[in-house]
Amino acid sequence: MNKRMLFIITIVILGMLAISCAPAATPTPTPVPATPTPAPPKVKEVTIVAWTIGPDEPSYYRRDNLIDAADRLNKKLEKEGSPYRVKVEATFDTGTWGDYKQKYMMAAQAGNAPDIILSGHEDVAPWSEAGFIVALDDYIAKYPDVYNDIIPALWDSVTFKGKKWGIPQDTEARPMYFSKTLLKKLGWSDDDINALPDKIKKGEFTLYDMLELAKEAQDKGVVEKGYGYWHRPKKGGDFYHIYFAFGGQMQDPDTGKLVVVKDAQKKWLQFHYDTVWTYETTPKDFIGTDWKIWHETVSAGDKALFWNGGTWHWAEWTQKYLDGNEQHLWDNVGFALIPSGIKGKPGTTLSHPLVYMVSSEKATGKKNQELAFRLITEATSPDLNTRHAVNSGHLAILKSQIDYPDYAANKFLHDVAYMVEYTHFQPNHPDYGTYDQIMFSALQAVEAKDMTVDDAVKTVIEEMQAELGDKVEIK
């Protein structure tokens, strides 16, 4: 082999070795399509319709609290990644209870009810039986921090057949108000006047002591005849704290049956007969008096001697009848429990919690029940409930409200807070409306002298048994 050929072979071999020892070329990667960022879920706005009522005008936060709660709920829904947001359409009614409730029932029967209905706790039984509202126990269990704060006694007012059907929105007491100005004209000292609420609480000053004192004031010209004692001018639950004051009972806690205690019922009717006809401390034909006349008279503080009303009236009188001058009430008006009808028995009162209820799919044609409940939950807060209580003269529903600054600073609410310890509730029973109408018709007939007390008692029992049968127990 010649040198030239050897050189060529050597070059070829070295070239092959260089190629074999060179690092492998990095292949060009196949492009991988980028994963697109998922689009945020499309937000769906759900309209929650709510109906609320006063009828007292200062209670408009029953509506506004729900409206303001929507912002709080929407922030939580956004944080949770929920596609839903709520919009609230809420109304506030200042008409009559009867018209308001009738409107709801007609809407529910037509499948066009609001998602949230605010009403008296006594509607829990008939509306749950009709399928208009839903039980809330499972929802309540999801928010223990909120609902463990509810004052425990208030749950009784929304419980029917072992389930909770509403969320307390507020409660109140119904005091016996009295004119400090007129008592002073009668010769009472400031110490005597200041001692009266405690005497009533202990049962030392009874309902008939009140009528005797009212008649004395009339006889001495301190107060005009017929202005010694004014009850409410229209049909309503306030009449029944007098029945309770004589030892009455309206529902058996064990059987759930409605109850009429004949002895207490007779004394209840006799008291109303006596205030009109025996003592003449209440005007004849008083039932039916216009509310405006009633409010203007009692809020003056120097026209009627005794009258019974609600704690919320204090705010209503201040705002609507006294141009914001609450001091006028403090100077002229006192308040206490309703005196007992039985010497030595403590005074009493009646509470009528208003509650938010969630309408069923049957009643609304919609499936908004959980969102509606969550809106109520956001409205059930110390700040929102306190602004309602302070503005409208209602009592706390949350334990945490008691020490909430605005609530604790309100002297009136502070001074009436003890009354809930002496309170009664109207029954949660689907036939309470019938019971109520029979009782009130008898009272109205007795006050009008269209029926004697004994005949009225007999008529009530006969009508109760005919209309309600074994749903009512006569004691």
C-alpha positions in Angstrom: 0.0 0.0 0.0 1.5 3.3 -1.0 1.8 6.2 1.4 -1.0 8.2 -0.3 -3.6 5.4 0.1 -2.6 4.9 3.8 -3.0 8.6 4.5 -6.5 8.6 3.0 -7.6 5.6 5.0 -6.2 7.2 8.2 -8.2 10.4 7.5 -11.3 8.4 6.9 -10.9 6.4 10.2 -10.2 9.5 12.2 -13.3 11.2 10.7 -15.4 8.3 11.6 -14.1 8.3 15.1 -14.8 12.0 15.5 -18.3 11.5 14.3 -18.9 8.6 16.7 -17.5 10.5 19.7 -19.3 13.7 19.1 -22.3 14.4 21.3 -25.6 13.5 19.9 -27.5 16.4 18.4 -30.4 17.5 20.5 -33.6 16.9 18.5 -35.9 19.8 18.0 -38.9 19.3 20.4 -42.3 18.9 19.0 -44.3 21.9 20.0 -47.0 21.2 22.7 -50.0 23.4 22.6 -50.3 25.6 25.7 -53.1 24.7 28.1 -55.5 27.6 28.0 -56.3 29.4 31.3 -59.8 28.4 32.2 -62.3 31.1 31.9 -63.9 32.2 35.1 -67.4 30.8 35.6 -70.1 32.8 34.1 -71.8 34.8 36.9 -75.5 34.2 37.1 -77.6 36.8 39.0 -80.4 35.4 41.1 -83.2 37.8 42.1 -84.4 37.1 45.7 -87.8 38.6 46.3 -88.6 39.5 49.9 -91.8 40.9 51.4 -91.7 42.6 54.8 -94.1 44.6 56.9 -94.1 47.1 59.8 -96.9 48.0 59.9 -95.1 50.7 62.1 -93.1 52.9 59.9 -89.8 52.9 61.9 -89.4 49.2 61.2 -88.2 49.6 57.6 -84.9 48.0 58.4 -86.7 44.7 58.2 -86.5 45.3 54.5 -83.2 47.3 54.3 -81.3 44.8 56.4 -81.9 42.2 53.6 -80.9 44.6 50.9 -77.6 45.4 52.7 -77.0 41.7 53.5 -76.9 41.0 49.7 -73.5 42.7 49.4 -72.1 40.6 52.2 -73.4 37.4 50.7 -72.1 38.3 47.2 -68.6 38.8 48.6 -68.7 35.4 50.2 -70.1 33.7 47.1 -67.3 35.3 45.0 -64.7 34.1 47.5 -66.2 30.6 47.3 -65.9 30.6 43.5 -69.7 30.3 43.2 -71.2 31.3 39.9 -74.2 32.9 41.7 -74.8 36.4 42.9 -77.9 37.7 44.4 -80.0 40.8 43.7 -82.7 41.7 46.2 -86.1 43.0 45.4 -87.7 43.8 48.8 -90.9 45.6 49.8 -92.0 47.1 53.1 -95.7 47.2 53.8 -97.3 49.7 56.2 -100.9 48.5 55.6 -102.9 46.0 57.7 -101.8 42.6 58.8 -104.9 41.0 57.4 -104.4 42.3 53.9 -100.6 41.5 54.0 -101.1 37.9 55.0 -104.0 37.4 52.6 -101.8 38.7 49.8 -99.1 36.2 50.6 -101.4 33.2 50.9 -103.0 34.1 47.5 -99.5 34.4 45.9 -98.3 31.1 47.5 -101.4 29.3 46.2 -100.7 30.6 42.7 -97.0 29.6 42.9 -95.9 33.2 42.8 -94.9 33.9 46.4 -91.7 35.9 47.4 -88.6 33.9 48.3 -88.6 35.4 51.8 -91.7 36.4 53.8 -91.5 38.2 57.1 -94.5 37.7 59.3 -95.6 36.9 62.8 -94.4 33.6 64.3 -98.0 32.4 64.6 -98.0 31.9 60.8 -95.4 29.1 61.1 -98.0 26.5 61.8 -100.6 27.2 59.1 -98.1 28.0 56.4 -95.9 25.0 57.0 -99.0 22.8 57.0 -100.0 24.3 53.7 -96.6 23.6 52.3 -95.9 27.3 51.7 -92.6 27.5 53.7 -89.7 25.1 54.3 -88.1 23.7 57.4 -84.8 25.3 58.1 -83.0 22.9 60.5 -80.5 21.5 58.0 -79.6 25.0 56.8 -79.3 26.3 60.4 -76.9 23.5 61.3 -74.4 24.8 58.6 -74.0 28.2 60.4 -73.6 27.4 64.1 -71.6 30.7 64.8 -74.6 32.7 63.7 -77.5 30.6 65.1 -76.0 29.7 68.4 -76.2 33.4 69.1 -80.0 33.5 69.0 -81.6 34.0 72.4 -82.7 30.4 73.1 -86.3 31.2 74.2 -87.0 32.6 70.8 -86.6 29.3 69.0 -89.8 28.1 70.7 -91.7 30.7 68.7 -90.7 29.3 65.4 -90.8 25.6 66.3 -93.7 23.4 65.1 -93.9 19.6 65.1 -90.2 19.5 66.2 -88.8 21.6 63.3 -87.7 25.2 63.0 -89.6 27.1 60.3 -88.3 30.6 60.7 -85.5 32.8 61.9 -86.4 35.4 64.5 -86.0 38.9 63.1 -87.0 40.8 66.2 -89.0 40.6 69.3 -90.7 43.0 71.7 -92.6 43.3 74.9 -96.0 45.0 75.4 -95.9 47.3 78.5 -98.5 49.1 80.4 -97.7 52.7 79.8 -98.8 55.4 82.3 -98.8 59.2 82.5 -96.3 60.4 85.1 -97.7 63.9 84.6 -101.3 62.9 85.5 -100.1 60.7 88.5 -98.4 63.8 89.8 -101.6 65.8 89.5 -103.3 63.1 91.4 -100.8 63.6 94.2 -98.2 60.9 93.6 -94.6 61.8 94.4 -91.6 60.9 92.1 -90.8 58.1 94.5 -94.3 56.7 94.2 -94.2 56.8 90.4 -90.7 55.3 90.2 -91.8 52.4 92.5 -94.9 51.5 90.4 -93.1 49.2 87.9 -91.6 47.1 90.7 -94.9 46.9 92.5 -96.5 45.6 89.3 -93.7 43.1 88.8 -94.3 41.8 92.3 -98.0 41.6 92.0 -98.7 44.3 94.5 -100.6 46.5 92.0 -103.2 44.6 90.0 -105.4 45.3 87.0 -108.3 46.3 89.2 -106.1 48.5 91.3 -105.3 50.2 88.0 -109.0 50.7 87.2 -109.8 51.9 90.7 -107.0 54.5 90.4 -108.1 55.5 86.9 -111.7 56.1 88.1 -110.4 58.1 91.0 -108.4 60.3 88.6 -111.5 60.8 86.5 -113.7 61.5 89.5 -111.2 64.2 90.6 -111.1 65.8 87.2 -107.4 64.9 86.7 -108.3 63.0 83.5 -111.3 63.2 81.3 -113.9 60.5 81.6 -113.1 57.5 79.4 -109.4 58.3 79.3 -108.4 56.3 82.4 -107.4 53.2 80.5 -107.0 52.7 76.7 -106.3 49.3 75.2 -105.4 48.9 71.5 -108.2 50.2 69.2 -108.2 47.3 66.7 -108.2 43.5 66.8 -104.8 42.1 67.8 -102.8 39.9 70.1 -102.3 42.6 72.7 -105.7 41.8 74.3 -104.4 38.4 75.3 -101.9 39.6 77.9 -104.9 40.5 80.0 -106.1 36.9 79.6 -102.7 35.6 80.6 -102.7 38.0 83.6 -105.8 36.2 84.9 -104.1 32.8 84.6 -105.0 32.0 81.1 -103.4 29.5 78.8 -103.6 29.3 75.0 -101.8 26.1 74.1 -100.8 22.9 75.8 -97.0 22.5 75.4 -97.2 18.7 75.6 -100.1 18.0 73.3 -100.0 21.1 71.1 -103.7 21.5 71.5 -105.3 25.0 71.8 -106.5 25.7 75.3 -109.3 27.8 76.8 -109.2 28.3 80.6 -112.9 29.1 81.4 -112.2 30.9 84.6 -109.5 33.1 83.1 -111.6 33.7 80.0 -114.5 34.9 82.1 -112.3 37.3 84.1 -110.8 38.5 80.9 -114.2 39.4 79.5 -115.4 40.8 82.8 -112.4 43.1 83.0 -113.2 44.5 79.5 -116.8 44.9 80.4 -115.9 46.7 83.6 -113.4 49.2 82.1 -116.2 50.3 79.7 -119.4 50.0 81.8 -118.6 49.7 85.5 -115.6 52.1 85.8 -116.2 54.0 82.6 -112.4 54.3 82.2 -112.5 53.2 78.5 -114.8 54.9 76.0 -117.9 53.2 74.7 -117.5 51.9 71.1 -113.8 52.3 71.5 -112.9 49.3 69.3 -112.6 50.7 65.8 -111.0 54.0 66.8 -108.5 55.2 64.2 -104.9 54.4 65.1 -103.9 58.0 64.4 -106.2 59.3 67.1 -105.0 56.6 69.5 -101.3 57.5 68.9 -101.8 61.2 69.1 -103.7 60.8 72.4 -101.4 58.5 74.3 -98.1 60.0 73.0 -99.1 63.4 74.4 -98.4 61.9 77.9 -101.1 64.0 79.6 -104.4 62.9 78.1 -104.7 59.2 79.0 -103.7 57.8 82.4 -103.0 54.2 81.5 -102.6 52.5 78.1 -101.0 49.3 76.8 -98.9 49.2 73.7 -95.7 47.8 72.3 -92.1 48.7 73.0 -91.8 49.7 69.3 -94.4 52.4 69.9 -91.8 54.4 71.9 -89.8 54.9 68.7 -92.9 55.4 66.6 -94.2 58.2 69.0 -90.8 59.8 69.0 -90.3 59.9 65.3 -93.8 60.3 64.0 -95.8 62.2 66.6 -93.2 64.1 68.6 -90.8 65.4 65.9 -87.9 63.4 67.4 -88.3 64.7 70.9 -87.8 61.5 72.9 -87.2 63.6 76.1 -90.9 64.4 76.0 -91.7 60.8 76.6 -89.1 60.4 79.4 -90.6 63.5 81.1 -94.2 62.4 80.9 -94.5 58.7 80.3 -93.6 55.6 82.4 -93.8 51.9 81.6 -94.2 48.6 83.4 -95.3 45.1 82.9 -99.0 44.4 82.5 -100.4 44.2 86.0 -101.5 40.8 87.1 -105.2 40.1 87.6 -104.3 38.1 90.7 -102.9 39.7 93.8 -99.4 38.4 94.6 -98.8 37.1 91.1 -96.1 38.8 89.0 -97.0 41.1 86.1 -96.9 39.8 82.6 -96.5 40.8 79.0 -96.9 39.3 75.5 -94.2 39.0 72.9 -94.8 38.7 69.2 -91.6 37.8 67.4 -91.5 38.6 63.7 -89.6 36.0 61.7 -88.1 35.5 58.3 -89.5 32.4 56.5 -88.3 30.8 53.3 -91.0 30.0 50.8 -91.1 26.6 49.2 -90.6 25.7 45.6 -94.4 24.9 45.5 -95.1 28.5 46.7 -92.6 30.3 44.4 -92.1 28.1 41.4 -88.3 28.6 42.0 -85.4 26.7 43.7 -83.9 29.7 45.5 -84.4 28.3 49.0 -80.7 28.0 50.0 -79.7 31.4 48.6 -82.7 33.0 50.3 -81.7 31.4 53.6 -78.1 32.5 53.2 -79.4 36.1 52.7 -81.3 35.9 55.9 -78.2 34.5 57.6 -76.2 37.6 56.6 -78.9 39.8 57.8 -78.9 38.0 61.2 -75.9 40.0 62.5 -75.4 42.1 65.6 -74.9 45.4 63.7 -77.9 45.1 61.4 -80.3 43.7 64.0 -79.2 46.4 66.5 -79.8 49.3 64.0 -83.3 47.9 63.5 -83.9 47.5 67.3 -82.6 51.0 68.2 -84.5 52.7 65.3 -87.8 50.9 65.9 -87.9 50.2 69.6 -87.6 46.4 69.4 -85.6 44.0 71.6 -82.5 42.0 70.8 -82.8 38.6 69.2 -79.0 37.9 69.6 -77.2 37.4 72.8 -74.3 39.4 71.4 -76.5 42.4 70.8 -77.0 43.0 74.6 -73.4 44.3 74.9 -73.3 45.8 71.4 -72.4 49.5 71.9 -75.4 51.1 70.2 -77.9 48.7 71.8 -76.3 49.0 75.3 -76.4 52.8 75.0 -80.1 52.9 74.3 -81.8 53.6 77.7 -85.3 52.6 76.7 -84.2 49.2 75.3 -82.1 48.7 78.4 -84.9 49.5 80.8 -87.5 47.2 79.1 -85.1 44.3 78.6 -86.3 42.5 81.8 -89.8 42.2 80.4 -89.0 39.2 78.2 -88.5 37.2 81.3 -92.3 37.5 82.0 -93.6 37.1 78.5 -96.0 34.8 76.7 -96.4 33.9 73.0 -99.5 33.4 70.9 -99.9 29.8 69.8 -98.2 28.1 66.9 -101.2 26.2 65.7 -102.8 26.0 62.2 -106.2 26.8 63.6 -105.2 29.7 65.8 -106.9 32.1 63.4 -110.3 30.5 64.2 -109.6 30.5 67.9 -108.5 34.2 67.8 -111.6 35.3 65.9 -114.0 33.5 68.3 -112.3 35.1 71.3 -112.1 38.6 69.9 -115.7 38.5 68.7 -116.8 37.7 72.3 -114.7 40.5 73.7 -116.1 42.9 71.2 -119.7 41.9 71.9 -119.1 42.3 75.7 -117.6 45.8 75.3 -120.5 46.8 73.1 -122.9 45.4 75.6 -124.4 43.2 72.9 -123.8 40.1 75.1 -123.4 39.5 78.8 -120.2 38.1 80.1 -121.8 34.7 81.0 -123.4 34.4 77.6 -120.1 35.3 75.9 -118.3 32.6 77.9 -120.9 30.1 76.9 -120.8 31.2 73.2 -117.0 30.9 73.1 -117.0 27.4 74.4 -119.8 26.3 72.0 -118.2 27.8 69.0 -114.7 26.5 69.9 -116.1 22.9 70.2 -118.1 23.3 67.0 -115.3 24.8 64.9 -112.3 23.1 66.4 -113.5 19.9 68.0 -110.7 17.9 69.7 -108.2 20.5 68.6 -109.1 22.6 71.6 -109.1 21.7 75.2 -111.5 23.4 77.6 -110.2 23.7 81.2 
